[in-house]
Amino acid sequence: MATETLEKELKSKVSNFNPERKEGPVAKAIESQTAKLPSDLFLWTSIGAMATSFTLKLLGKNHTALFIGQWAAPFLLLGIYNKIVKVEGHD
């Protein structure tokens, strides 16, 4: 019973935090700039990170290869975010 009350209280606080569901000025500024970038830029950057990582691995630079290889997923996520902003727009 106590957990249900706590859950209702938390939901109430969350729903009242940003009732208009609008983005802040920083998010608007970032979205307006990133929407200008072509979506395939992020795909090619991700592929470039994977290719660079593979090359470094072949050269025996294992730590650097792992470091660069981990960039691929964030670039793809940025590409998805960019695409959503372009399709859905922002506030």
C-alpha positions as CSV (number, residue, x, y, z in Angstrom):
1,M,0.0,0.0,0.0
2,A,2.8,2.4,0.8
3,T,4.5,1.7,-2.5
4,E,1.3,2.6,-4.4
5,T,1.1,5.9,-2.5
6,L,4.7,6.6,-3.2
7,E,4.2,5.7,-6.9
8,K,1.2,8.0,-7.2
9,E,3.1,10.8,-5.5
10,L,6.1,10.4,-7.9
11,K,3.9,10.3,-11.0
12,S,2.2,13.5,-9.8
13,K,5.5,15.3,-9.3
14,V,6.8,14.1,-12.7
15,S,3.6,15.2,-14.5
16,N,3.7,18.6,-12.9
17,F,7.4,19.2,-13.6
18,N,7.0,20.3,-17.2
19,P,3.2,20.4,-17.8
20,E,3.5,22.1,-21.2
21,R,6.0,19.5,-22.4
22,K,8.1,22.0,-24.2
23,E,11.9,22.0,-24.8
24,G,14.2,24.4,-23.1
25,P,16.2,27.1,-25.0
26,V,19.4,25.0,-25.1
27,A,17.6,22.0,-26.6
28,K,15.9,24.2,-29.2
29,A,19.2,25.8,-30.2
30,I,20.9,22.4,-30.5
31,E,18.1,20.9,-32.5
32,S,17.9,23.9,-34.9
33,Q,21.6,23.5,-35.7
34,T,21.8,19.7,-35.9
35,A,18.7,19.6,-38.2
36,K,20.8,21.3,-40.8
37,L,23.2,18.2,-41.0
38,P,22.4,15.5,-43.4
39,S,21.3,12.3,-41.7
40,D,23.8,10.1,-43.6
41,L,26.7,12.0,-42.1
42,F,26.2,10.2,-38.9
43,L,26.0,6.8,-40.7
44,W,29.2,7.5,-42.6
45,T,31.0,8.7,-39.4
46,S,30.0,5.5,-37.7
47,I,31.3,3.4,-40.5
48,G,34.5,5.4,-40.5
49,A,34.9,4.8,-36.8
50,M,34.5,1.0,-37.3
51,A,36.9,1.0,-40.3
52,T,39.5,3.0,-38.3
53,S,39.0,0.6,-35.3
54,F,39.5,-2.4,-37.6
55,T,42.7,-0.9,-39.1
56,L,44.1,-0.1,-35.7
57,K,43.3,-3.6,-34.5
58,L,45.2,-5.0,-37.5
59,L,48.2,-2.8,-36.6
60,G,48.2,-4.2,-33.1
61,K,47.0,-1.0,-31.3
62,N,44.3,-2.9,-29.4
63,H,43.5,-0.2,-26.8
64,T,43.2,2.6,-29.3
65,A,41.1,0.3,-31.6
66,L,38.6,-0.4,-28.8
67,F,38.4,3.3,-27.9
68,I,37.7,4.3,-31.5
69,G,35.4,1.3,-32.0
70,Q,33.1,2.5,-29.2
71,W,32.3,5.7,-31.1
72,A,30.2,3.8,-33.7
73,A,27.1,3.4,-31.5
74,P,26.9,7.0,-30.2
75,F,27.2,8.3,-33.8
76,L,24.3,6.0,-34.8
77,L,22.3,7.2,-31.9
78,L,23.0,10.8,-32.8
79,G,21.9,10.0,-36.3
80,I,18.6,8.6,-35.0
81,Y,18.1,11.8,-32.9
82,N,18.8,13.9,-35.9
83,K,16.3,12.1,-38.0
84,I,13.6,12.3,-35.3
85,V,14.2,16.1,-35.0
86,K,13.9,16.4,-38.8
87,V,10.8,14.3,-39.1
88,E,8.9,15.4,-36.0
89,G,10.4,18.9,-35.6
90,H,10.8,20.6,-32.3
91,D,8.6,22.8,-30.2
